[in-house]
Amino acid sequence: GTFLNGITRQRVIGLLRAAGVTVHEVTLTVADFHEADEIFSTGNISKVVPCIAFEERKLAFGPIAQKARALYWDWAHS
């Protein structure tokens, strides 16, 4: 499946890249999610939200998700 190329998603990608974060847009497998250090999603209502669990595995609100959220909120409130 694919995800929508949403406005919030594109804004977050642009903000991360402008902040010097390398962003790769690729199709992920379930195995990729199992191996991920962190997972977050973007959306019109929630903006940037960490995924705190994937199946049986707990995940932290990691540094990239924290940076993405901070960059988005700084942009939104400027």
N, C-alpha and C positions, 0 to 999 in steps of 0.2 A: 504494500500500500504506500501511499504518499500523503504528505501533509500539505495543507494550503500554504502558499507563499504569501503569508499574511503581512499586513502593515506593521504590526508590532514586531513580528519576527524579523522583518527586514530592518526596522529601526534598531533593534538590539544588535543584530549582526553589524550594522554600520557603526554603531557606537563602540562596540568591542574592537572592531578593526581600527577605528580612529584612535583608540586608546592603546594601540600597539599589540593587541591580542590577535594571534593567527587563528582564523576561522576557516574550517574546511566544511563544505557542504557536500555530504555524501549520503548514500542510502545505507542505513544500518541494519544489521541482523539482530536476532534475539541474542546471539552470542556476544555481540558488541555491547549490548545492555548489561549482560552478566559480567563483563569485564570492565565496565566503566567505573571510573573513580567517582564521578558525580553525574547526575542527570537533572535537567531542568526543562521546563516548557515555557512557552510564551503564548500570550493570547490577549484578545481585546479586553476581556473582563479582568483577568488575573495578572496581566502584564508579564512578570517573571516569577515563576513559582518553582521551588526545588521539589524534586521527587525524593521523598524520604525513605522509600522502600521499593524494591523491585522483586517480586515473588517473595522468597523467604529472606532476602538480603536487605539489611538496613543500610541506608546511605546518609551521608552528612550533607548539610547545606554547604557545599564546597566553595572554594575561593573564586572560581569562574562564575558560578551562579550568583554569588554575593556581589561580584564586580558588575555583572550584567544588570542586576537589580539596581545597584547604586547608580550606575551610569544612566539607566532609564529614568529613575526618579529625579536625578539631577537635571536631565534634559527636560522632563515633563514639568518641572517646577521652575524652569528658567524663563 
